[in-house]
Amino acid sequence: MATNTERPLSDFNSDLKLKGFNVFQIEGDGQATRIYSRKDFYKICLTTGKSVIHYADRSFEQEGTVLFFGNPHIPYSWETISTTYVGYTVLFSEDFFSASERSESLQHSPLFKIGGTPVLKITEAQREFLNTIFRKMIEEQQTDYAYKDDLIRNYIHLIIHEALKLEPSENFDQHKNAASRLTSVFLELLERQFPIETMDRPLQLKTPQDYAKSLSVHVNYLNRAVKEVTGKPTSAHISERIISEAKALLQHTDWNIADIAYALGFEYPTYFNNYFKRLTGTTPKTLREQEV
């Protein structure tokens, strides 16, 4: 198997021609495990080669041409096995896509939702047709046409509609039940919110309701699944992880407490102080002073 390296999204997204969108051809990059850590980009990838796609709690072993749909709210990575790997990738934010009045939430699409069908086998004839669409997007990305964003959205819609007509891939391993699958995805999504590395992007998902909305499930269903599988409520997992991150920031950064509170999603420092003391029995200031 090829040696795996991580290639950040910024490598591909350094020269956006349109805000929230980029499309490019991938060639000669068969030795990279592609892990996209940005939380605001959806991905559609048409590739030919041999690979294993790890998506939430499932693994898809694929050889030949596949069409892959990646949701930024669902953890995934791509392990390439072939020494040659070719294809196209389009990255776009939901804001870019939903600018069209006829667009629905991507998270409700069977191609992007949890438990949906993110990987589709593609025939040679389908590959040629889809290649044409990707090439048109690449060409259009470079033009000065005033309405190219609308045109590109139409191309993305066309890819999605073509995919919806295809039969889903059945070549995957799956957890034994829906509760364990949802819990696995929740825990991975929780972990993906951390570490907090900058105050410019404060914590967005702070409550069970936030996670349920992000995962497109009812909060009661999420709570039942997590409690059934782990024995602890969703809120406990979230609180423990926020406190763990708060301690790390207090001990290993020189940020003031107000900045740490903001980075962790608290509107006011007093809210953070009360939350921290309720869960740890001490205040953030006291903990920091103990580490000096």
N, C-alpha and C positions, 0 to 999 in steps of 0.2 A: 504494500500500500504506500502511496506517496506520503512524504513528510508534510504534515499540515502546518500552515501558518495562518494567522489571522490577517485579514485585509479590511481595514476600516472603511466605512461608507464614505468618509471624506475623500478617499482616493478617487472615488467615482463622481463625487458631487462637488468638485472644487470650482466648476465653471458652469453654473446653472444659467441656461439661456432664458428660462422661465422660472418664476418663483414657485417653488414646490414641485418641480418636475425635472427629470433628467432621463435620457435614454442613451444607451451605448451598446457597442458590440463587444463581446468577450471572446478572446482568442488567446491561445498559448498560455493559459493560466490554470492548468489542470492540477497544480500542486497547492492550491489555496483552499482552506476551509473558509467559506464566506459567512461571516457573522456580522449581521447588521444591527448595531446597538442603538441607532437613532430610533426614537419612539414615535416619530411623526411621518414615516414613509411606508407606504404600501409598495409591494414589489410584484411584478410579473416577469417571469424568466422563461425563455424558450432555449433549451440547451440540448445538445447531442453529446453523449458520452456515458460513462458508467459512474454512478454516484450513490451515496446514501444520504437521504435527506432526513434530518431529525427535526420533527415538528411537534411542539408540545410534548405529549407523552408517546408519540408514535414515530416509527422509523420506516421510511420508504426506501427499499432497494430498487434502483432503476438502471436500466441499460437501454440505450437508444435515445430517442428524442422524447422529451417530456415538457409539459407546460406547468410551471409552478406558480402558485399564488401565495405570497407572504403577507401576513397581517402583523404590523408592528406591535400589537398588543399581545401577540402570542410568541413565546420564545422559539427560535428555530436556528439551525445551523446546517451547513451544506458541506459534506465530506466528499470530495472528488477522488475517484479511484483511477480513472483513465489518465494516461499521460498527455492525451490531447483532449481538449474540451472547448467546444465552440457554441456560439449562440448569441442571444440578445437579452438585455435586461432593461426594463423601464421602472423607474422609481417615481412615486408621486404622493403628495400629501392628500388627506381627505379634503382639505380646504380647496386645493386645486381641482380635484375631481368633482366636488359637490357644487362648484360654481355654476354647473349646468342645472337648470331648473328641473330636469327630468331625472336627476341623479338621486338614488336612494342611499341610505347609509351602507357603506361597504361592509360593515361588521355584520349585517344581516344577510349578506350574500352567502349562498352555500359554498362558494369558492373560498371565502375568507373567514367564515365563522368557525368557532371551536366545534370539533366533531364533523366538520364539513369535508370537502374534497379538495385539498390543496394541490394535488399532483395528478396530472392527466397524461396518459400515453397518447402520442401524436404519430399519425401515419406520415409517410413521405409526402403525399399530396397536401395534407394539412400543414406540414412543416413549410412547404414552399409558399403556401398562401400566407401563413403567419409571418414568415421571413419578409415578405413584401410589405406587410403592415409595419413591422419594426423599422425597415429601411426607410419607409415614408416618414415615420416619426423622426428618425435621425436627420433626414434631409430637411424636414420642416422646422426642426429645432434651430437650424442655422439661418433660416430666412428672416426677412424683415416684414413678413406679411402681418398686417394689423390684427387679424383674427386667427392667428395660428394656434393660440391656446384652445379656442373652440374646436378647431380642426383636430388637434391632438387628442382632446377629450373624446371626440367621435371615434378616433382610432382605438382608444382604450376601450370604449363601449363595444366596439366591433369585436375585439379580442375576447372580452368577457362573454358576449353573446355566443360566439363560436364555441367557447369552452363550455357554456351551459348546455349545449347540444350534444356534448360528448359523454360517453359512459365513464363513471369514476374508476380510478385505479383501485384494485382490491389487494394490492401487494403491500400490506403493512401489518405490523404487530400492534395490538391494542390492549389497553388495560381491561381488566375483567368486567368493569361496570362503569356507568356514566359518572357516578360519584367520585370514584378514584381518579378518573380522567380529569374532571373539572378541578378537583383538589390539587392535582399535580400541576395543572396550568396556573391556578391561582398562586401557588407557592413559588413557582418560577417567575411569574409576573411580579410578585411582591419583591423577590430578590433583585430583579432587574431595575427596580427603582433606586438601588443603592450601588456604590457609595455616592454620597452627595459631594461633588467635587467643586462646585461653583455656586455662588449665591444668585447667579443670573438665571438658573433653572431650578426654582424651588420645587419641593416635593408636590406632585399633583394628585396622587392617589393616596388618600388618608383614611378613608372609612370603608366599611363593607359595601356601602352603596356605590362608592366610587369604583371599586373593583367590579362589582356586579354590572354596572353600566358599561365599563370598559370591555367586559367579557360577554356583553349582550345576553345576560341571564337575569332572572329575578333575584333580588337580594335574599329572599327567604330560601330559595333553592340553593344558592351558594352557601348560605349559613348551614343548612341541613347537610349538604355534601361534606363540607370541611369538618363539621363536628362529628359526623359519622366516621370519617376516615382517620382523623387525627385525635379525636377526643377533646379538642379545644375549639372554642368558637373562632370565627373569622377575625373578630375584633382583637382577640388575644394575640393572634399571630402578628397582626399589624402593629399593635402596641409594643410588643416585644422587639420587633425589628426597628421601630422608630427610636425606642429607648437605647437599643444597642448602637444605633448610628449616632444618637445624641452624645452618648458617652465617648465614642471615638472622636467626635468633633471637639468635645470639651478637652479631651486629653491630648490630642495630637495636632490641633490647629491653634492659631492665635486669634481666631475670629472672636469678636465679643459675643456675649450671650444673646443680645438682640438679633445679631446677624444669624446665629445658629437657629434661633427660633423661626426667623423668616425662611431660612433655607429648608427647614423641616415642615413648612406649610402652616405655621401658626401666625395668626393675624397680629397678635400682640405678645410681647415678651412675658407678660403676666400669665397668659394662657399656657405658655410653655412651662413656666416655673411651676404652676399648679399641677399640670399634667405630669411633669417629671417627678415632683415630690409625691404625688399620689401613688405612682407606680414603683418608686425606688425608696421612698422614705427619707430622701434627702433632697437638697436643692441643687440646681446646676452649679451655682457659685461655690457651694460647699464641696462638691465633688471635684471641681477644678482646683480649688485650694489644697485639697488633700493630695493632689498629684504633683504639686510644686515641691 
